[in-house]
Structure formats: structure tokens, C-alpha cells
Amino acid sequence: MAELFPSYLMIQGINQGGQNITGKIRLVIHMEDMESNTLFHIIDAKTIYNMLLGRPWIHENAPMF
């Protein structure tokens, strides 16, 4: 928690409910030969996944896959 930067965004889910972001953090992701410096918005929620990589991230890194 000490490494998070403040964020005042709200995420709207599929159920149309809003959730405030706990904070944001920039991390380096390593996937095989690819390395990417990525900004993550952190939420406090039970999910079936650990992270979501949105379309801008996928399109930016698609040539590397």
C-alpha cells in the first residue's frame, strides 16, 4: 500500500455499480522476451483474475507476441 500513488478515478462495472480506485502503481511486466512498463489501477474487489490488460496495452505490444 505504501508504494501506491493516489488516484481519484472511479471504475464502473458491468452491473453499473461504481468503485473507487485504491491507488495506482507502475510496474515492469516480463512476458517471455517482452518487457513493458505498465500503469495499473488498483481496486479492492474479489475477482477471478489478477489483472486486466486493456486494448491499448494489447495493441501497443501485439507485435511482440
C-alpha positions in Angstrom: 0.0 0.0 0.0 2.9 2.3 0.7 4.0 2.1 -2.9 0.6 3.2 -4.4 0.1 6.7 -5.8 -3.2 8.4 -5.1 -5.9 8.1 -7.8 -9.4 9.7 -7.8 -10.8 7.6 -10.7 -14.0 5.5 -10.4 -14.4 2.3 -12.3 -17.9 1.4 -13.5 -18.5 -2.4 -13.6 -20.8 -4.5 -15.7 -23.5 -4.2 -13.0 -23.3 -0.3 -13.5 -22.0 0.0 -9.9 -19.1 2.4 -9.3 -16.0 1.5 -7.4 -13.3 3.9 -6.3 -9.7 3.0 -7.1 -7.5 2.4 -4.1 -4.4 3.8 -5.9 -2.2 3.3 -8.9 1.3 1.8 -9.4 3.7 1.5 -12.3 5.2 -2.0 -12.7 7.5 -3.7 -15.2 5.9 -6.8 -16.7 8.1 -9.6 -18.2 6.4 -12.0 -20.6 8.9 -14.3 -22.4 11.1 -11.9 -24.4 8.9 -8.8 -23.8 9.3 -6.2 -21.1 6.7 -3.5 -20.6 6.4 -0.6 -18.2 2.7 -0.6 -17.3 0.4 1.6 -15.1 -2.1 -0.4 -13.0 -5.1 1.0 -11.2 -5.7 -1.0 -8.0 -9.2 -1.9 -6.7 -10.3 -3.8 -3.6 -12.5 -6.5 -5.1 -12.9 -10.3 -5.3 -12.2 -11.2 -8.9 -11.4 -14.3 -10.9 -8.3 -12.6 -12.4 -5.2 -10.9 -11.1 -5.0 -8.1 -13.7 -6.8 -6.9 -16.8 -4.7 -5.7 -19.8 -6.9 -3.4 -21.9 -6.9 -2.9 -25.6 -4.4 -0.1 -25.8 -1.9 -2.2 -23.9 -2.5 -5.2 -26.2 -2.3 -3.2 -29.4 0.9 -1.5 -28.3 2.5 -4.8 -27.5 0.9 -7.0 -30.2 3.9 -7.2 -32.5 5.9 -8.8 -29.6 3.5 -11.8 -29.2 
